[in-house]
Every structure is written in C-alpha cells, then in structure tokens.
C-alpha cells in the first residue's frame, strides 16, 4: 500500500519534499546522487551523432590552432555556448536575435588569429542553425558574414587599437550587411519589419554581452 509519502518516479519536486520532511542526511545524499545521475544521463542522451560531430569539429579546430589546454577548453566552451544559444528556435519560431555566436567569434578571432576566428564563426553558425532546426538557403550567408567578422577581429583590436565592444558592433554590421541583404532580396518589402526587429534585439543583446564579458574573456584568452 502506498502511503502519503509515496514518491512517483521522475517527480523530483515530490521527492525533495519527502526528503525534507524526513530530514535524514542519508536521504539528502541519496537524492543529490540521483539528481546528478539524471543530469549526466540527460546530457549523454543529447549527444546525438550530429551534435557529437559538431563538438568534435570545434575541438579539432582548437587542437590544430590552440596554444595549450586552456585555449582548447575556453574555445570549446565558447563553441558549445554559441552553438546552443539559439536552441529556443525549435519551440519559439522567432528570429535568432539572442545569440552568443558573435561574441565567441570576435573573442576567438582576436585571441587566436583570423583563421581560427573565421572557422569558429562558420562552424558555430552552421551548428546553431542545425541544432535549432533552422537550416535554410540563408544559412550559408549567415556563416559567411560571421566568418568575415572572425577573420578581421584581431586586426581591428590589436592592429587598429579598437575596443572589444566596438569590434563586436562592427561584427554585427558585417553580419547584417550580408544576411539582411539576402532577406530583402528573397523576402521583399514584407521582410523589412522582421529585419528591423532582428537588428534592434540582436544589437542590444550583443552590446550587453560585449560590455560585460568581452574584455574579460579576451583577457583570459591571452593569459
């Protein structure tokens, strides 16, 4: 017979209430262990062949061009964050204006050179489109725009002395100059409101990201 303290499988909230009610340390340890196990299991279930290929591609790029383990770990984290930053498009069909691809592209390009920056921009742009189920005829143009931004970041920051935030905004200008032109050509005048929404939200979000994290990430990359 099941009592009032029965915990249904998978119902973490009910289980936590039950653990708190009993107040035994061993129950807390057991609960934490199960939650960690479930989290790890969910992570490995998400590693589909497609996602593994994308992650391996990012790591290979870093292994070829990175200077040490710190660089490989840093850019791997940036690559994963960039690739998954637009996953919300799978359920909310809106333009991917909130993204971390631009931030990662500028930082890697500035820290590790134009080749790495361009590759990072191209790979993570395509990866984010695949993961968010947003691949279409415009994906190639998105990748090209980000690749160019990654390729010029180091020159703009260390060659011309521009700040990270300014280069982040230039990266957006390059991206939008390429991608928005394609939108206008393919969508006509009806695409203009969508483009304006994308530019405004994308610019504001990246301005915040570059202001708070740009210099910090670049400084860490240069350690």
Secondary structure, DSSP 8 states (H G I E B T S, - for coil): ---TT---TT-HHHHHHHHHHH--HHHHHHHHHHHHHHHHHHHHHH--HHHHHHHHHHHHHHHHH-SSHHHHHHHHHHHHHHHHTTGGGGTS-S---S-SHHHHHHHHHHHH-HHHHHHHHHHHHHHHHHHTT--STTHHHHHHHHHHHHHHHHIIIIIS---HHHHHHHHHHHHHHHHHHHHHHHHGGGGHHHHHHHHHHHHHHHHHHIIIIIHHHHHHHT-
